[in-house]
Amino acid sequence: MNSPNQKRRIFLKGVLATTAVSSAIGTGLAYTYPTTKTTWPKAAFNANSIKKALLKLTGDNTITPNPGGILIKAPAIAENGIAHITIQSNIERTESITILIPNNALPLVANFKLDPSVTNTITTRIKIKNSGDIMAVIKADNKLYSATKKMRLTTAK
């Protein structure tokens, strides 16, 4: 025979289990799936040159140097090849910011598509394999602009 405490305990366990299950189901039903399917530009990230990567990514690979309109904040030395960088575009109607490292076997590191309502600045962490340039490519009005910054690689002993 169940005592009142045991009955109450069984009742509370049932209520908690029902609440947990309905909460999980409700969360799943409330989730909205994206209406547009985004595609991963695998061919661009697997390209072995900057020209090929940009052609696969943007459909163009003609770059106009614009060091005044693009600011790259990065340390001069990347400890163990890892560095935090910030890229800011002062070019009107910036559509995307792409990071490339020419000395890497696969030079395309990152590509950020920007909404017009957000700032034209990105901050991220990158890994470099060899000392050399970091290249930022800005796409604005279907044109590509670039700036570079030198970075040296050191390894901890």
C-alpha positions as a Python dict, from the first residue, in 0.01 Angstrom:
ca = {
    (1, 'M'): (0, 0, 0),
    (2, 'N'): (131, 344, -97),
    (3, 'S'): (161, 610, 169),
    (4, 'P'): (47, 968, 93),
    (5, 'N'): (414, 1076, 59),
    (6, 'Q'): (481, 805, -200),
    (7, 'K'): (168, 899, -396),
    (8, 'R'): (268, 1264, -392),
    (9, 'R'): (622, 1175, -505),
    (10, 'I'): (487, 963, -796),
    (11, 'F'): (247, 1242, -894),
    (12, 'L'): (525, 1508, -892),
    (13, 'K'): (757, 1286, -1099),
    (14, 'G'): (479, 1241, -1354),
    (15, 'V'): (410, 1616, -1370),
    (16, 'L'): (782, 1695, -1411),
    (17, 'A'): (825, 1431, -1681),
    (18, 'T'): (519, 1556, -1871),
    (19, 'T'): (640, 1915, -1846),
    (20, 'A'): (987, 1821, -1970),
    (21, 'V'): (852, 1624, -2266),
    (22, 'S'): (601, 1892, -2367),
    (23, 'S'): (868, 2160, -2333),
    (24, 'A'): (1104, 1965, -2559),
    (25, 'I'): (831, 1909, -2817),
    (26, 'G'): (720, 2271, -2798),
    (27, 'T'): (1076, 2394, -2852),
    (28, 'G'): (1112, 2173, -3155),
    (29, 'L'): (785, 2294, -3302),
    (30, 'A'): (868, 2660, -3239),
    (31, 'Y'): (1200, 2638, -3425),
    (32, 'T'): (1180, 2806, -3764),
    (33, 'Y'): (1384, 2650, -4036),
    (34, 'P'): (1572, 2882, -4271),
    (35, 'T'): (1381, 2951, -4590),
    (36, 'T'): (1690, 3002, -4804),
    (37, 'K'): (1945, 2730, -4842),
    (38, 'T'): (2301, 2850, -4798),
    (39, 'T'): (2575, 2672, -4982),
    (40, 'W'): (2929, 2616, -4865),
    (41, 'P'): (3174, 2739, -5133),
    (42, 'K'): (3386, 2425, -5108),
    (43, 'A'): (3565, 2480, -5440),
    (44, 'A'): (3678, 2828, -5331),
    (45, 'F'): (3814, 2705, -4998),
    (46, 'N'): (3994, 2416, -5171),
    (47, 'A'): (4153, 2638, -5439),
    (48, 'N'): (4532, 2650, -5427),
    (49, 'S'): (4573, 3011, -5548),
    (50, 'I'): (4418, 3347, -5467),
    (51, 'K'): (4303, 3400, -5827),
    (52, 'K'): (4121, 3063, -5835),
    (53, 'A'): (3968, 3112, -5489),
    (54, 'L'): (3831, 3458, -5573),
    (55, 'L'): (3701, 3343, -5911),
    (56, 'K'): (3511, 3053, -5745),
    (57, 'L'): (3391, 3274, -5459),
    (58, 'T'): (3294, 3598, -5633),
    (59, 'G'): (3295, 3521, -6004),
    (60, 'D'): (3575, 3775, -6053),
    (61, 'N'): (3940, 3792, -5959),
    (62, 'T'): (4039, 4143, -6072),
    (63, 'I'): (4159, 4320, -5759),
    (64, 'T'): (4213, 4693, -5720),
    (65, 'P'): (4455, 4783, -5437),
    (66, 'N'): (4289, 5023, -5190),
    (67, 'P'): (4498, 5038, -4873),
    (68, 'G'): (4335, 5368, -4765),
    (69, 'G'): (3983, 5226, -4760),
    (70, 'I'): (4069, 4904, -4574),
    (71, 'L'): (4217, 4887, -4225),
    (72, 'I'): (4378, 4563, -4105),
    (73, 'K'): (4455, 4546, -3734),
    (74, 'A'): (4681, 4250, -3665),
    (75, 'P'): (4986, 4184, -3451),
    (76, 'A'): (5324, 4196, -3624),
    (77, 'I'): (5403, 3851, -3483),
    (78, 'A'): (5171, 3549, -3474),
    (79, 'E'): (5269, 3334, -3177),
    (80, 'N'): (5248, 2968, -3283),
    (81, 'G'): (5082, 3087, -3604),
    (82, 'I'): (4764, 3208, -3433),
    (83, 'A'): (4652, 3572, -3436),
    (84, 'H'): (4342, 3779, -3367),
    (85, 'I'): (4276, 4022, -3650),
    (86, 'T'): (4023, 4295, -3721),
    (87, 'I'): (3939, 4415, -4069),
    (88, 'Q'): (3743, 4735, -4124),
    (89, 'S'): (3615, 4854, -4460),
    (90, 'N'): (3561, 5224, -4520),
    (91, 'I'): (3442, 5154, -4875),
    (92, 'E'): (3079, 5243, -4948),
    (93, 'R'): (2833, 4955, -5003),
    (94, 'T'): (3065, 4682, -4875),
    (95, 'E'): (2908, 4343, -4953),
    (96, 'S'): (3170, 4105, -4817),
    (97, 'I'): (3508, 4081, -4646),
    (98, 'T'): (3739, 3797, -4746),
    (99, 'I'): (4064, 3699, -4573),
    (100, 'L'): (4338, 3534, -4776),
    (101, 'I'): (4689, 3426, -4683),
    (102, 'P'): (4901, 3379, -4998),
    (103, 'N'): (5166, 3164, -4822),
    (104, 'N'): (4915, 2906, -4700),
    (105, 'A'): (4864, 2596, -4917),
    (106, 'L'): (4493, 2684, -4931),
    (107, 'P'): (4494, 3067, -4926),
    (108, 'L'): (4123, 3135, -4858),
    (109, 'V'): (4083, 3160, -4481),
    (110, 'A'): (3741, 3321, -4434),
    (111, 'N'): (3462, 3499, -4618),
    (112, 'F'): (3206, 3715, -4441),
    (113, 'K'): (2895, 3830, -4629),
    (114, 'L'): (2768, 4150, -4470),
    (115, 'D'): (2417, 4281, -4441),
    (116, 'P'): (2391, 4653, -4532),
    (117, 'S'): (2248, 4730, -4188),
    (118, 'V'): (2557, 4609, -3999),
    (119, 'T'): (2898, 4762, -3948),
    (120, 'N'): (3170, 4690, -4201),
    (121, 'T'): (3409, 4549, -3940),
    (122, 'I'): (3488, 4188, -3860),
    (123, 'T'): (3711, 4037, -3592),
    (124, 'T'): (3828, 3679, -3605),
    (125, 'R'): (4115, 3448, -3521),
    (126, 'I'): (4332, 3305, -3797),
    (127, 'K'): (4612, 3052, -3829),
    (128, 'I'): (4906, 3107, -4059),
    (129, 'K'): (5158, 2846, -4172),
    (130, 'N'): (5443, 3076, -4282),
    (131, 'S'): (5549, 3437, -4236),
    (132, 'G'): (5411, 3667, -4503),
    (133, 'D'): (5114, 3882, -4595),
    (134, 'I'): (4755, 3875, -4479),
    (135, 'M'): (4528, 4000, -4755),
    (136, 'A'): (4184, 4149, -4700),
    (137, 'V'): (3961, 4163, -5007),
    (138, 'I'): (3650, 4377, -4995),
    (139, 'K'): (3368, 4330, -5242),
    (140, 'A'): (3169, 4649, -5298),
    (141, 'D'): (2950, 4738, -5599),
    (142, 'N'): (3065, 4413, -5766),
    (143, 'K'): (3430, 4526, -5756),
    (144, 'L'): (3714, 4381, -5549),
    (145, 'Y'): (3949, 4597, -5342),
    (146, 'S'): (4242, 4478, -5133),
    (147, 'A'): (4493, 4569, -4868),
    (148, 'T'): (4773, 4364, -4711),
    (149, 'K'): (4965, 4354, -4388),
    (150, 'K'): (5282, 4163, -4313),
    (151, 'M'): (5285, 3913, -4028),
    (152, 'R'): (5573, 3710, -3895),
    (153, 'L'): (5536, 3362, -3752),
    (154, 'T'): (5708, 3251, -3431),
    (155, 'T'): (5686, 2922, -3247),
    (156, 'A'): (5706, 2878, -2873),
    (157, 'K'): (5988, 2662, -2742),
}
